[in-house]
């Protein structure tokens, strides 16, 4: 029997020693407890603070575990503070931004990778050049464009389109999709073309079915990015009825709402992403790892 491969700085022979195994067990147990406390501790404290009186939160933050529960805070945050409406707006913005990103990125990547026009390298270089520009630089011209759309001469201020349309212009997603499309064997597309398939049929019947993994990555990253976006929605959505939860929470903190209601609003805002991550953690981590590998 071949010897076991060494797994770390401690040899396999040392791992068999009772004293080493005992110390390893203690270290792993302590590390697990630290990770659980540091990871779940803030979430559990926010959950308890959301149903605790404001006076107890201010006077003894760590003593709220023994304070009576006030479940009305959650109702006040959901209806009175309109966190429920803000969460709905956040979902609408995330879905619309993701669809906009997919449409623009897939179209641009398919044009550059599969159709390959003569001016394609120039367009590809221009897209790559935008990656070196800080996002803040484009805020002023983009905001002026939203206020007065070219040709249409309409204002998208206080409309979801003001968030959806700029989200589609993602150079990173175009580059990622183009590199993935480049890896698809050209023989598949040529065979479809010989059978009489046009560009749209090649895209829908050949390219997109083979690109499901990378499309899942784009969807996940777009949803996460849209969910936590703050500055741009705050600029273009001044109407409170349209603002997402990322903008509503700071407004709630600067208002006259009780601290307990603010904590209830925070808890309701973070519990949904946490639950979704717990359900889809494998797909999310695999998607982020794939995106990092493509970017590098």
ChimeraX attribute file (.defattr): number of C-alpha atoms within 10 A of each C-alpha:
attribute: neighborCount
match mode: 1-to-1
recipient: residues
	/A:1	3
	/A:2	4
	/A:3	6
	/A:4	9
	/A:5	8
	/A:6	10
	/A:7	8
	/A:8	7
	/A:9	6
	/A:10	10
	/A:11	12
	/A:12	14
	/A:13	10
	/A:14	11
	/A:15	13
	/A:16	10
	/A:17	10
	/A:18	10
	/A:19	11
	/A:20	14
	/A:21	13
	/A:22	12
	/A:23	11
	/A:24	13
	/A:25	12
	/A:26	12
	/A:27	12
	/A:28	12
	/A:29	12
	/A:30	12
	/A:31	12
	/A:32	12
	/A:33	12
	/A:34	13
	/A:35	12
	/A:36	11
	/A:37	13
	/A:38	11
	/A:39	11
	/A:40	12
	/A:41	13
	/A:42	11
	/A:43	16
	/A:44	14
	/A:45	16
	/A:46	20
	/A:47	17
	/A:48	22
	/A:49	29
	/A:50	28
	/A:51	22
	/A:52	26
	/A:53	20
	/A:54	19
	/A:55	13
	/A:56	18
	/A:57	19
	/A:58	12
	/A:59	10
	/A:60	11
	/A:61	13
	/A:62	12
	/A:63	10
	/A:64	21
	/A:65	15
	/A:66	10
	/A:67	15
	/A:68	12
	/A:69	15
	/A:70	14
	/A:71	13
	/A:72	15
	/A:73	24
	/A:74	22
	/A:75	16
	/A:76	18
	/A:77	25
	/A:78	20
	/A:79	11
	/A:80	13
	/A:81	21
	/A:82	19
	/A:83	25
	/A:84	19
	/A:85	19
	/A:86	23
	/A:87	21
	/A:88	16
	/A:89	18
	/A:90	23
	/A:91	17
	/A:92	16
	/A:93	25
	/A:94	25
	/A:95	18
	/A:96	21
	/A:97	26
	/A:98	23
	/A:99	19
	/A:100	21
	/A:101	24
	/A:102	22
	/A:103	12
	/A:104	19
	/A:105	25
	/A:106	20
	/A:107	15
	/A:108	22
	/A:109	23
	/A:110	23
	/A:111	15
	/A:112	23
	/A:113	19
	/A:114	19
	/A:115	11
	/A:116	12
	/A:117	12
	/A:118	9
	/A:119	9
	/A:120	15
	/A:121	12
	/A:122	11
	/A:123	14
	/A:124	18
	/A:125	10
	/A:126	12
	/A:127	18
	/A:128	15
	/A:129	11
	/A:130	13
	/A:131	13
	/A:132	8
	/A:133	10
	/A:134	9
	/A:135	9
	/A:136	9
	/A:137	9
	/A:138	10
	/A:139	14
	/A:140	10
	/A:141	10
	/A:142	15
	/A:143	18
	/A:144	11
	/A:145	16
	/A:146	23
	/A:147	17
	/A:148	15
	/A:149	14
	/A:150	10
	/A:151	6
	/A:152	7
	/A:153	11
	/A:154	12
	/A:155	15
	/A:156	19
	/A:157	18
	/A:158	21
	/A:159	16
	/A:160	19
	/A:161	17
	/A:162	23
	/A:163	25
	/A:164	21
	/A:165	17
	/A:166	16
	/A:167	22
	/A:168	21
	/A:169	15
	/A:170	18
	/A:171	19
	/A:172	16
	/A:173	26
	/A:174	26
	/A:175	21
	/A:176	21
	/A:177	25
	/A:178	22
	/A:179	16
	/A:180	19
	/A:181	22
	/A:182	14
	/A:183	10
	/A:184	16
	/A:185	10
	/A:186	11
	/A:187	9
	/A:188	12
	/A:189	21
	/A:190	13
	/A:191	12
	/A:192	16
	/A:193	14
	/A:194	9
	/A:195	9
	/A:196	11
	/A:197	15
	/A:198	12
	/A:199	16
	/A:200	11
	/A:201	14
	/A:202	20
	/A:203	18
	/A:204	11
	/A:205	14
	/A:206	15
	/A:207	21
	/A:208	16
	/A:209	11
	/A:210	15
	/A:211	14
	/A:212	11
	/A:213	15
	/A:214	20
	/A:215	21
	/A:216	15
	/A:217	21
	/A:218	23
	/A:219	20
	/A:220	18
	/A:221	18
	/A:222	23
	/A:223	20
	/A:224	14
	/A:225	15
	/A:226	24
	/A:227	20
	/A:228	14
	/A:229	18
	/A:230	17
	/A:231	12
	/A:232	16
	/A:233	20
	/A:234	17
	/A:235	15
	/A:236	21
	/A:237	20
	/A:238	14
	/A:239	11
	/A:240	15
	/A:241	13
	/A:242	22
	/A:243	26
	/A:244	29
	/A:245	28
	/A:246	20
	/A:247	23
	/A:248	22
	/A:249	20
	/A:250	12
	/A:251	14
	/A:252	19
	/A:253	15
	/A:254	8
	/A:255	10
	/A:256	9
	/A:257	15
	/A:258	15
	/A:259	20
	/A:260	26
	/A:261	27
	/A:262	25
	/A:263	26
	/A:264	27
	/A:265	28
	/A:266	19
	/A:267	22
	/A:268	21
	/A:269	19
	/A:270	13
	/A:271	14
	/A:272	12
	/A:273	13
	/A:274	13
	/A:275	11
	/A:276	11
	/A:277	14
	/A:278	11
	/A:279	11
	/A:280	11
	/A:281	13
	/A:282	10
	/A:283	15
	/A:284	20
	/A:285	14
	/A:286	14
	/A:287	21
	/A:288	15
	/A:289	13
	/A:290	15
	/A:291	17
	/A:292	11
	/A:293	10
	/A:294	14
	/A:295	12
	/A:296	6
